[in-house]
Amino acid sequence: MGALGLIGNDDSARKLTPYLRGWPGESQHQRAVAGLDALAAIGSDTALMLLNSIAQKVKFKALQDRAREKIAQIADARGLGDEELEDRLAPDLGLDDDGTLLPDFGPRQFRVGFDETLRPFVRDGANLRLADLPKPNKADDKDLSAAAMERFKALKKDARTIAAQQVRRLEAAMCAQRRWSMEVFGQCLAGHPLVRHLVQRLVWGVYGSEANLLACFRVAVDGDWTDAADAPFALPEGDGLRTGIVHSLDLAAADAAAFGQLFADYGLVQPFAQIGRDVYMTSAADLVAGSFERWVGVVVASGRVLALETRAGGAAARGMAARSGMSTSRSALAARPSWI
């Protein structure tokens, strides 16, 4: 494991990770921990992404805790918080600056894009969408097509690993009212070759120094920022401007309708419920009483209550509850991702 940490590469990290996830179930916890050290020592974006995927979700809690410790150590070493490190952990997967990949078969070329779940798809020379990269034929260059097939295979595998993690963290960021500086937003989100495909499917807000929402915008495919009317968007004036994903509680009905129509016109599906997201407000009686007496005696499965903590992490889940204006509800306890 020590040698692997010194001389390993992205391919080594990909091959090692499935073993790490299974070893604790074979009474090989310490071997799995050594594997975490190897991933951290490799230290590439892909290796750290795989380490973070174990910290986010694995069947064995002891291994998950150790992975979280490694992530925290890496964050401390870089002078970053855990969330700030996650912003920088998303690998670019070797994509072009515009977020695409161009497999070359010689006589035939293709373009790879991503849908709302970061699942890659292919467009051919006639711009027809294909579910997968087609098999090479006799007219294709043998070496080029073989390399393109291997590259696309690795891309699909990496995208599968990172997709749920990125969607989950952005949804949690919306519910917890997380804000980014405009510089970090441009570098780690809107300008990131992979994450940009999620950013372009969401409505973003500009917030002033007092955390008040000043305006809403979206990021177009070409990277330009536009408003709900699809007109160029200019940042409001002011110091300390920050941006974040606008929660439906703060999105005016007219803006929600306009952005919803705009996304529909462009055929953009959101990665999670934002526009038109279900929200549940407290009643006037609850606010006066300061408690939720109407829920006393309601019986729910304990696993569904605990799922609120595991869905997005403890802090994010508490942020979700705060955004909903309640501590519990029938919808919340149903453990639906869109209850807020």
C-alpha positions, 0 to 999 in steps of 0.5 A, a space after each residue: 500500500 505504501 508503494 502504491 501511494 508513492 507510484 500509483 496513478 488515477 487508474 490505480 486509484 480506480 482499481 483500488 477503491 472497490 476493494 476498499 469498500 469490500 474489505 471491512 466485510 471480509 474482516 480486513 478493516 485495517 487493510 482498507 484503512 491502509 488503502 485510504 492512506 494510499 488514495 490520500 498519498 496518490 493525491 490526484 483529483 481522481 484519487 481524492 474524489 474517490 476518497 471523498 466518495 467513501 467518506 460520503 457513503 459506504 456500508 461500513 461506518 468505521 471505514 467511513 469515519 476514517 475516510 472523513 478524518 482523512 478528508 478533514 486532514 487534507 482540508 486542514 493542510 490546505 487551509 480549507 474547510 470541508 465544504 471548500 475542499 469539496 468545491 475543489 475535489 471535483 475532477 475535470 475528467 479530462 474534459 475540454 474547457 467547454 465541458 465536452 470530450 471529442 472521441 476521434 475514430 479517424 473518419 468519424 468524430 463524436 462529441 460527448 455531453 452530460 445530462 442532468 444526472 451527469 450521465 454522459 451521452 454522445 452526439 455524432 457528426 449529424 448531431 444525433 444523440 446516441 446512448 453510447 459510443 458506437 463500436 468501431 467499424 472497418 473504415 475507422 482508424 484502429 488505434 484511434 478508435 480503440 483509444 477513444 473507446 477506452 477513454 469513454 469507458 473510463 469517463 463513464 465509470 468516473 462520472 458514475 462515481 462523482 455524479 450523485 455526490 455532486 448533485 447531493 452536495 449542491 442540493 444540500 448547499 441550497 437548503 443550507 443557504 450556502 454562499 460562494 464568493 463570485 471568484 470561487 463560483 467562477 472557478 469551481 462551479 460555473 467554470 468547472 468542465 464537469 460541474 458546469 453541466 449542473 450549474 447551467 440547470 439551476 437558478 442562481 442568486 446574487 446576495 448582498 453583504 447583508 445576505 439579501 437576495 438582489 437578483 437572479 440569473 442562470 449560466 448559459 451553455 456558452 458561459 454567459 449569464 442571463 436573466 429570466 428573460 434570457 437577456 444578458 445579466 449584469 452583476 448589481 453594484 456593491 461590495 462583498 457580493 456572493 452567490 448561491 442556489 436560490 431556494 424556492 422559498 425566496 424565488 418570486 413566482 414571476 421569476 420561477 415561472 419565467 425561468 421554468 419556461 426558459 429551461 423548458 425552451 432549452 430542454 433543460 431538466 434540473 438535477 433536483 427540485 428547485 423551481 416549484 419545489 414543495 415547501 411547507 410553512 408553519 401555521 400562524 397558530 404554530 408560530 404563536 404557540 412556539 411548538 408543533 402540537 399538531 404532530 404529537 402522537 403521530 407515529 412514523 418509522 424511526 428509520 425515516 427520521 434517522 434518514 434525515 440525518 444521513 441524507 445530506 449529512 448532519 449539518 446540511 440536514 439541520 440546514 434543511 430543517 431550518 429552511 423549511 421553517 419546521 422541525 418535523 412534518 409528515 412530508 419530512 418524515 416520508 424522507 422524500 428528497 424534495 420535502 423542502 
